[in-house]
C-alpha cells in the first residue's frame, strides 16, 4: 500500500513538476509560431503586391516615353494649333478652330482641352486633312463628327463639304504644378 501511495505521489509530482509546465510552454510556443506564421503571411502578401506593383511600374515606365511624346506640355497649345493650321494649309482647306475650357483633375498628371474644328473644302482635301490629323504625333480624340455636303448651284459637279469635329486633346501637367 505504501509503495502504491509513493508511486501515486511520485506520479502526481511528475505531472505537476514536469508535464503541466511542459504543456504551458508548448502552448506559449504554439502561440508564438501562430503569430510568426501570420506575420510571415502578411510579409509574403506585401511582397507579392510589391512585385505586382513593380511589374506594373515597369510596364508603365516603358510607355512613359510614348505618352510624353503624344502629349504636349500644358500651356503650349499654340504649337498644336499651329500644327492644325499647317495641315489645313497643306490640304488646301479652310479650318476654324475653337478651344474650349481646360479640364484639370487634381489626381491625374494630365489635363484635357476640348476643341471644335470646322473644316471646309472638297471631299479629297477634307480626307487628306483627316488623314494628316490622324498622323499627327499628338493624341487627339475625336468625340463627334458631323459631315454636311453641298452641291454648287451653278456647277452641279462641284461638291463642297463641311466637317465639324468635337475633339479632345490631352496635355501633360508639369511636375511642379501638381505638387501641393
Helices and strands as residue ranges (DSSP letters): H 2-14, I 15-19, H 20-70, E 72-73, H 77-91, E 94-104, E 110-121, H 123-135, E 140-151, E 159-172
